[in-house]
Amino acid sequence: MKVNIIGAGVSGLCTGCYLQMNGFETEIFEKHSIPGGLCTSWDIGEYRFDGCAHWILGSDTGSSFYKMWSEILDMKKIKWHNHEMRIAVDLKEHKNKYGESILYFYTDVEKFENYLIDLSPEDAKMIKKMTASIRLMQQYDLPPVLDDLPFIQSTIRGIKMAKYFKFLWMLIKWRNITNFAFAEKLKNPFLREGFRNLFDDQEVNMIVFTMPMASFDKKSAGYPVGGSLEFARKIEERYLSLGGKIHYKTPVKKIITENGKAKSLLVRNNVVHEADITISCADWKWTIEEALESKFKNKKIDELLNLERLRVFYSVLQFSFGINKELKEHPHFSRFPIDTPIESPDGTIYNRLEVHIYSYDPTLAPQGKTSVVSSFYTDKADYWIELRKNNRPAYREAKKKMLDRMVEELDKRFGNIKEHIEVMDFATPATYLRYTNNWKGSTQGWLPGENLVTLTPIKFTLPNIENLYMASHWNQPGGGLPIAINVARDVTKLICKKTGKKFQTIKP
Ligand SMILES: Cc1cc2nc3c(=O)[nH]c(=O)nc-3n(C[C@H](O)[C@H](O)[C@H](O)COP(=O)(O)OP(=O)(O)OC[C@H]3O[C@@H](n4cnc5c(N)ncnc54)[C@H](O)[C@@H]3O)c2cc1C
């Protein structure tokens, strides 16, 4: 059976791998010249800048996602870097009892707990409650790889799953506790300010912090040395080794349908590629509105398109600098206040900067030099996209102004940086849209609901059309690379079921 896949992002590549493992003949059509989609990095001069994976859930056995990644990749062959600290947050108002203004969020739970209790013994009870929730998550790591089992086995599994009630109870207890609410419960003003600033002045559910911490502590949320594009290339390599075929620089224009069935893809130069099954691993909105010309929708889909049910995940403004200087003495990831706020032309005022110093990945810059990235998440994607579309000189000017301000601030913070900057680059939501087609330059598809328990309203299929599937980070609010592989696996299982095949995986 022949399957056409749109997009060679991580979802498309993994879908291709799983389908090849199950005896389907697949071809991927990708508009860019390289694999990876959002999972990418780019070279300027001697420097490589990473545009994605700060951490990948399941990098080691401490998370059940490891099992899934291991179906596609030889995980032991990938070099992972595990950070000792997640972020160093520089506070504005308070200092700790040692006169320091930085709160370190260590990834080792015990170290973090002892550090916080040392700073504030009076908050030991609350601190221990938080670390206990992290430890509980570690015990009850939910296995995402659950195959359909016959009745007796599934009953046995159900009994085994009963132990997860404690875990679910913990999730229920913490579901409304945001970092602001947690901070309010702390007596120590330094810690209070620190936890309020955990997400740069934003109120976010604490589970967004504690859940990854459970994996960081187990060294199973590492960064792939070599960067995101190298990681994507490894999946591409596996796909090709399984017999898959990729057409790069081949944008898909339309999904051609006939009598309620997807028949073929219309690509560049009006070439038509037929297939029994079509899967779009590209942007969700583009697939529905452009590729399928809005012919296969229902009320729920319209509500999603009108943003009535979910919001689109933030896009990003990413500033990248190649600096002819070692910066090893600085934390790899920090957030700090700035004296003069940076005013974005989109109207946002930034009072703090976040900076990633990639000294820990020697492949990103020659010895003695450093690749540095500073970024802001933004919900003002439309501003940048429209500006680039309607007024290119104004777009360039706006980019230059912001980049200049960033240089000034980095120079102040890290001392004498300006004259060491060899290359720099600024990617806006318009850049993400241009390269990957993601609606509003979204970095992770849909934003999860406020309390995180948004069951996905997105389906693999669309109404009134057969032989067509959609599988990408848009299928599960929150997105991310583990979701990309998860949906790839699930859509393959669904297709296997529909075509009477028993789903199987083949280890690399
Ligand atoms: C700055 C940033 C940081 C991130 N950090 C992390 C992180 O630390 N950990 C993590 O797990 N995730 C992270 N993510 C999220 C992660 O990168 C994405 O969720 C994931 O890569 C999405 O994969 P995908 O294949 O579903 O979609 P995409 O990567 O968007 O792939 C879609 C592909 O389809 C192609 N395409 C689109 N339209 C067409 C067309 N018409 N014809 C042909 N091809 C087409 C695109 O070119 C693209 O290659 C980050 C993302 C960003 C941007």
PDBQT file of the ligand as one rigid body, heavy atoms in Angstrom, charges set to zero:
ROOT
HETATM    1  C1  LIG A 601      12.253  27.684  19.640  1.00  0.00    +0.000 C 
HETATM    2  C2  LIG A 601      11.681  26.317  19.835  1.00  0.00    +0.000 A 
HETATM    3  C3  LIG A 601      12.042  25.576  20.941  1.00  0.00    +0.000 A 
HETATM    4  C4  LIG A 601      11.522  24.296  21.126  1.00  0.00    +0.000 A 
HETATM    5  N1  LIG A 601      11.977  23.560  22.172  1.00  0.00    +0.000 NA
HETATM    6  C5  LIG A 601      11.574  22.275  22.310  1.00  0.00    +0.000 A 
HETATM    7  C6  LIG A 601      12.161  21.452  23.302  1.00  0.00    +0.000 A 
HETATM    8  O1  LIG A 601      13.062  21.861  24.030  1.00  0.00    +0.000 OA
HETATM    9  N2  LIG A 601      11.690  20.174  23.419  1.00  0.00    +0.000 N 
HETATM   10  C7  LIG A 601      10.700  19.682  22.615  1.00  0.00    +0.000 A 
HETATM   11  O2  LIG A 601      10.318  18.511  22.778  1.00  0.00    +0.000 OA
HETATM   12  N3  LIG A 601      10.133  20.448  21.642  1.00  0.00    +0.000 NA
HETATM   13  C8  LIG A 601      10.554  21.725  21.467  1.00  0.00    +0.000 A 
HETATM   14  N4  LIG A 601      10.017  22.512  20.478  1.00  0.00    +0.000 N 
HETATM   15  C9  LIG A 601       8.829  22.027  19.742  1.00  0.00    +0.000 C 
HETATM   16  C10 LIG A 601       9.151  21.053  18.616  1.00  0.00    +0.000 C 
HETATM   17  O3  LIG A 601      10.191  21.553  17.817  1.00  0.00    +0.000 OA
HETATM   18  C11 LIG A 601       7.911  20.858  17.731  1.00  0.00    +0.000 C 
HETATM   19  O4  LIG A 601       6.769  20.612  18.533  1.00  0.00    +0.000 OA
HETATM   20  C12 LIG A 601       8.100  19.687  16.763  1.00  0.00    +0.000 C 
HETATM   21  O5  LIG A 601       9.339  19.791  16.108  1.00  0.00    +0.000 OA
HETATM   22  C13 LIG A 601       6.957  19.678  15.738  1.00  0.00    +0.000 C 
HETATM   23  O6  LIG A 601       7.191  18.687  14.766  1.00  0.00    +0.000 OA
HETATM   24  P1  LIG A 601       6.170  18.421  13.595  1.00  0.00    +0.000 P 
HETATM   25  O7  LIG A 601       6.826  17.489  12.661  1.00  0.00    +0.000 OA
HETATM   26  O8  LIG A 601       4.849  18.053  14.152  1.00  0.00    +0.000 OA
HETATM   27  O9  LIG A 601       5.936  19.836  12.885  1.00  0.00    +0.000 OA
HETATM   28  P2  LIG A 601       6.962  20.722  12.035  1.00  0.00    +0.000 P 
HETATM   29  O10 LIG A 601       8.285  20.670  12.651  1.00  0.00    +0.000 OA
HETATM   30  O11 LIG A 601       6.307  22.032  11.862  1.00  0.00    +0.000 OA
HETATM   31  O12 LIG A 601       7.059  19.968  10.636  1.00  0.00    +0.000 OA
HETATM   32  C14 LIG A 601       6.187  20.209   9.575  1.00  0.00    +0.000 C 
HETATM   33  C15 LIG A 601       6.962  20.034   8.284  1.00  0.00    +0.000 C 
HETATM   34  O13 LIG A 601       6.051  20.160   7.205  1.00  0.00    +0.000 OA
HETATM   35  C16 LIG A 601       6.666  20.932   6.180  1.00  0.00    +0.000 C 
HETATM   36  N5  LIG A 601       5.609  21.531   5.361  1.00  0.00    +0.000 N 
HETATM   37  C17 LIG A 601       4.711  22.459   5.758  1.00  0.00    +0.000 A 
HETATM   38  N6  LIG A 601       3.902  22.785   4.731  1.00  0.00    +0.000 NA
HETATM   39  C18 LIG A 601       4.303  22.036   3.682  1.00  0.00    +0.000 A 
HETATM   40  C19 LIG A 601       3.856  21.917   2.332  1.00  0.00    +0.000 A 
HETATM   41  N7  LIG A 601       2.850  22.644   1.857  1.00  0.00    +0.000 N 
HETATM   42  N8  LIG A 601       4.500  21.053   1.515  1.00  0.00    +0.000 NA
HETATM   43  C20 LIG A 601       5.537  20.308   1.956  1.00  0.00    +0.000 A 
HETATM   44  N9  LIG A 601       6.006  20.403   3.214  1.00  0.00    +0.000 NA
HETATM   45  C21 LIG A 601       5.385  21.242   4.071  1.00  0.00    +0.000 A 
HETATM   46  C22 LIG A 601       7.478  21.944   6.939  1.00  0.00    +0.000 C 
HETATM   47  O14 LIG A 601       8.482  22.523   6.117  1.00  0.00    +0.000 OA
HETATM   48  C23 LIG A 601       8.029  21.092   8.072  1.00  0.00    +0.000 C 
HETATM   49  O15 LIG A 601       9.239  20.478   7.715  1.00  0.00    +0.000 OA
HETATM   50  C24 LIG A 601      10.557  23.773  20.226  1.00  0.00    +0.000 A 
HETATM   51  C25 LIG A 601      10.201  24.513  19.100  1.00  0.00    +0.000 A 
HETATM   52  C26 LIG A 601      10.770  25.756  18.891  1.00  0.00    +0.000 A 
HETATM   53  C27 LIG A 601      10.444  26.501  17.633  1.00  0.00    +0.000 C 
ENDROOT
TORSDOF 0
